């Protein structure tokens, strides 16, 4: 765990504006990190706001979280992300109706 007792988080955001996804890592509280993204405090995500948190994983070990983030940004990992996004979109559509 991090110095303040938080877990290490790998997360996936989806832009409501551009529909692009973003994979990130943080030692912060995941809800606080989402607020930072939506307030434009992160360079890449600033132009794609607002975001929804669609998936996250928490780890005790920083190294494990960083390895998972790297994997999710790889070719195989990006296919997993697309499957997660598809499931999220289906769930979101079914809850709208």
Secondary structure by P-SEA (a helix, b strand, c coil): ccccccccccbbbbbccccbbbbbcccccaaaaaaaaaaccccccccccccccccccccccaaaaaaaaaaaacaaaaaaaaaaaaaaaaaaaaaac
